[in-house]
Amino acid sequence: MRKIGLEEIEDIAMGAALLGAGGGGDPYIGKLVAMGAVRECGPVTLLDPGEVPDDALIVPIAMMGAPTILGEKGIGGKEYRVLYDMVSKFFGKEVYAFMPIEAGGVNSMLPIAASARMGLPMVDADGMGRAFPELQMVTFTMGGMSASPMALTDEKGNSAIFNTITNKWTEELARSVTMSCGGSVSVALYCMSGAELKKYAVKHIVTRSQRLGEAIRCVKDMEQGTPEENFLRFSEGFKLFKGKIGDVLRETRGAFNFGKVCLEGIGEYRGRQAYVEFQNENLTAVVDGEILATVPDLICLVDTETFAPVTTDALKYGKRVMLVGLKCFEMWRSQAGLELVGPRYFGCDTDYIPLEERCKGGCTDV
């Protein structure tokens, strides 16, 4: 058990944006929402999963929709009370704590804001260890848990609660309502007991995010190695490419951000080409026609000078970035995991091959 204040939020937002693999929304927007809540209501207590009673009601809080829209639409702040009341009434018991459903610039921050405003602790765990675009793409689905009852509300006060036959149906129905509500909403889903949390969650993701964010902030102050070497070491990343953004193609379809970013090689990669395709999160990384990484491994773009993560929302012509691969949570490499989030689910014409296997001789890791 420890406290999360303003300084911790800065680092968590930065580290979670890296783990968001290009998606999860603008870390600046999420950070502002969390900081505003903590300034008004005080710091948040972060619980280790082992500290949660087995019979406690734990509720993941998130936004659903296209993160780009959230930058214009905003969050009113009253959504958390609406979600809390809906879930408590449904289960007939009080919510013990909130938790993030994924790592990402926005969805790592909203549970902090919700906990601060509702005076509840937050659990150091999530359901992905990264970010994915669809709500059934969580370790809880592999554990046989249901996404519903799922509570949904928008900033205007519209609300609904879904009780569906499968988690995929929850995604389909909630996505339709999200579009009707303007492309982004706040949700509570996969409400679970403390015992289920301990069994299926990705543990200590908030702490990992904070440590990554702190390391990025201090990367140029480390005594040994270059900043790039230090970044690759503490992130356990594989260097795939360095380049200048030559083109960005993007569109919003069905409350998802789809697109492709094309890179022109710089430095030791001069004369070479690469591209990354994304659906909210980065899906594939291709260098000189060869696939070097796919989901569910994390594909991240970071600034070549600061090593701050660059989300798909922030991709701009001329920006210089390093393309980095990170290994995913081990459960995603199982057959059940690949059926949920493997490359073929997203329409990529390739089987999943672990990042470290694809990269043998093809890139650099430190």
Solvent accessible surface area in square Angstrom, and as a share of the most:
residue,aa,sasa,rsa
1,M,147,0.66
2,R,84,0.31
3,K,119,0.50
4,I,0,0.00
5,G,15,0.14
6,L,66,0.33
7,E,122,0.55
8,E,46,0.21
9,I,0,0.00
10,E,76,0.34
11,D,7,0.04
12,I,2,0.01
13,A,2,0.02
14,M,60,0.27
15,G,0,0.00
16,A,0,0.00
17,A,1,0.01
18,L,1,0.00
19,L,0,0.00
20,G,0,0.00
21,A,0,0.00
22,G,4,0.04
23,G,2,0.02
24,G,5,0.05
25,G,1,0.01
26,D,47,0.24
27,P,31,0.20
28,Y,128,0.49
29,I,43,0.22
30,G,0,0.00
31,K,39,0.16
32,L,87,0.43
33,V,37,0.21
34,A,0,0.00
35,M,13,0.06
36,G,23,0.22
37,A,0,0.00
38,V,9,0.05
39,R,157,0.57
40,E,128,0.57
41,C,65,0.39
42,G,22,0.21
43,P,80,0.51
44,V,2,0.01
45,T,25,0.14
46,L,4,0.02
47,L,6,0.03
48,D,53,0.27
49,P,2,0.01
50,G,59,0.56
51,E,77,0.35
52,V,2,0.01
53,P,57,0.36
54,D,83,0.43
55,D,106,0.55
56,A,8,0.06
57,L,10,0.05
58,I,0,0.00
59,V,1,0.01
60,P,0,0.00
61,I,1,0.00
62,A,3,0.02
63,M,15,0.07
64,M,11,0.05
65,G,6,0.05
66,A,0,0.00
67,P,10,0.06
68,T,66,0.38
69,I,43,0.22
70,L,6,0.03
71,G,44,0.42
72,E,160,0.72
73,K,52,0.22
74,G,34,0.33
75,I,38,0.19
76,G,58,0.55
77,G,21,0.21
78,K,170,0.72
79,E,7,0.03
80,Y,3,0.01
81,R,120,0.44
82,V,49,0.28
83,L,1,0.01
84,Y,24,0.09
85,D,67,0.35
86,M,36,0.16
87,V,3,0.01
88,S,15,0.10
89,K,178,0.75
90,F,101,0.42
91,F,75,0.31
92,G,68,0.65
93,K,91,0.38
94,E,119,0.53
95,V,5,0.03
96,Y,85,0.32
97,A,0,0.00
98,F,1,0.00
99,M,0,0.00
100,P,2,0.01
101,I,10,0.05
102,E,11,0.05
103,A,3,0.02
104,G,0,0.00
105,G,0,0.00
106,V,1,0.01
107,N,8,0.04
108,S,9,0.06
109,M,0,0.00
110,L,0,0.00
111,P,0,0.00
112,I,0,0.00
113,A,0,0.00
114,A,0,0.00
115,S,1,0.01
116,A,9,0.07
117,R,87,0.32
118,M,33,0.15
119,G,67,0.65
120,L,31,0.16
121,P,28,0.18
122,M,0,0.00
123,V,0,0.00
124,D,5,0.03
125,A,0,0.00
126,D,0,0.00
127,G,0,0.00
128,M,5,0.02
129,G,7,0.07
130,R,1,0.00
131,A,0,0.00
132,F,8,0.03
133,P,10,0.07
134,E,17,0.08
135,L,19,0.09
136,Q,7,0.03
137,M,0,0.00
138,V,1,0.00
139,T,0,0.00
140,F,0,0.00
141,T,34,0.20
142,M,47,0.21
143,G,23,0.22
144,G,69,0.66
145,M,20,0.09
146,S,59,0.38
147,A,0,0.00
148,S,12,0.08
149,P,19,0.12
150,M,0,0.00
151,A,1,0.01
152,L,1,0.01
153,T,0,0.00
154,D,3,0.02
155,E,66,0.29
156,K,130,0.55
157,G,51,0.49
158,N,80,0.41
159,S,62,0.40
160,A,35,0.27
161,I,77,0.39
162,F,26,0.11
163,N,123,0.63
164,T,23,0.14
165,I,148,0.75
166,T,66,0.38
167,N,17,0.09
168,K,81,0.34
169,W,124,0.43
170,T,0,0.00
171,E,6,0.03
172,E,83,0.37
173,L,75,0.37
174,A,0,0.00
175,R,23,0.08
176,S,68,0.44
177,V,46,0.26
178,T,0,0.00
179,M,91,0.41
180,S,102,0.66
181,C,15,0.09
182,G,41,0.39
183,G,2,0.02
184,S,4,0.02
185,V,7,0.04
186,S,5,0.03
187,V,4,0.02
188,A,0,0.00
189,L,4,0.02
190,Y,0,0.00
191,C,20,0.12
192,M,4,0.02
193,S,34,0.22
194,G,0,0.00
195,A,47,0.36
196,E,64,0.29
197,L,0,0.00
198,K,61,0.26
199,K,143,0.61
200,Y,44,0.17
201,A,7,0.05
202,V,11,0.07
203,K,87,0.37
204,H,83,0.37
205,I,8,0.04
206,V,7,0.04
207,T,24,0.14
208,R,91,0.33
209,S,3,0.02
210,Q,34,0.15
211,R,167,0.61
212,L,9,0.04
213,G,0,0.00
214,E,79,0.35
215,A,16,0.13
216,I,8,0.04
217,R,130,0.47
218,C,41,0.25
219,V,4,0.02
220,K,118,0.50
221,D,112,0.58
222,M,62,0.28
223,E,173,0.78
224,Q,146,0.65
225,G,51,0.49
226,T,68,0.40
227,P,50,0.31
228,E,39,0.18
229,E,74,0.33
230,N,1,0.00
231,F,0,0.00
232,L,2,0.01
233,R,118,0.43
234,F,49,0.21
235,S,1,0.01
236,E,123,0.55
237,G,1,0.01
238,F,26,0.11
239,K,11,0.05
240,L,1,0.00
241,F,0,0.00
242,K,37,0.16
243,G,0,0.00
244,K,49,0.21
245,I,0,0.00
246,G,19,0.18
247,D,66,0.34
248,V,33,0.19
249,L,100,0.50
250,R,116,0.42
251,E,92,0.41
252,T,74,0.43
253,R,116,0.42
254,G,38,0.37
255,A,0,0.00
256,F,21,0.09
257,N,9,0.05
258,F,45,0.19
259,G,18,0.17
260,K,60,0.25
261,V,0,0.00
262,C,40,0.24
263,L,0,0.00
264,E,73,0.33
265,G,9,0.09
266,I,27,0.14
267,G,50,0.48
268,E,114,0.51
269,Y,15,0.06
270,R,178,0.65
271,G,71,0.69
272,R,91,0.33
273,Q,103,0.46
274,A,5,0.04
275,Y,68,0.26
276,V,0,0.00
277,E,66,0.30
278,F,4,0.02
279,Q,14,0.06
280,N,9,0.05
281,E,4,0.02
282,N,0,0.00
283,L,14,0.07
284,T,6,0.03
285,A,0,0.00
286,V,9,0.05
287,V,4,0.02
288,D,79,0.41
289,G,71,0.68
290,E,97,0.44
291,I,50,0.25
292,L,3,0.02
293,A,1,0.00
294,T,0,0.00
295,V,0,0.00
296,P,0,0.00
297,D,0,0.00
298,L,4,0.02
299,I,0,0.00
300,C,2,0.01
301,L,2,0.01
302,V,0,0.00
303,D,25,0.13
304,T,24,0.14
305,E,116,0.52
306,T,70,0.40
307,F,7,0.03
308,A,27,0.21
309,P,18,0.11
310,V,10,0.06
311,T,5,0.03
312,T,5,0.03
313,D,43,0.22
314,A,42,0.33
315,L,4,0.02
316,K,141,0.60
317,Y,156,0.59
318,G,22,0.21
319,K,65,0.28
320,R,121,0.44
321,V,0,0.00
322,M,0,0.00
323,L,0,0.00
324,V,0,0.00
325,G,0,0.00
326,L,2,0.01
327,K,98,0.41
328,C,12,0.07
329,F,72,0.30
330,E,126,0.56
331,M,63,0.28
332,W,0,0.00
333,R,46,0.17
334,S,47,0.30
335,Q,127,0.57
336,A,51,0.40
337,G,0,0.00
338,L,43,0.21
339,E,116,0.52
340,L,28,0.14
341,V,0,0.00
342,G,3,0.02
343,P,3,0.02
344,R,131,0.48
345,Y,83,0.32
346,F,29,0.12
347,G,68,0.65
348,C,19,0.11
349,D,131,0.68
350,T,19,0.11
351,D,89,0.46
352,Y,31,0.12
353,I,75,0.38
354,P,39,0.24
355,L,0,0.00
356,E,50,0.22
357,E,83,0.37
358,R,34,0.12
359,C,7,0.04
360,K,147,0.62
361,G,90,0.87
362,G,31,0.30
363,C,30,0.18
364,T,66,0.38
365,D,84,0.43
366,V,82,0.47
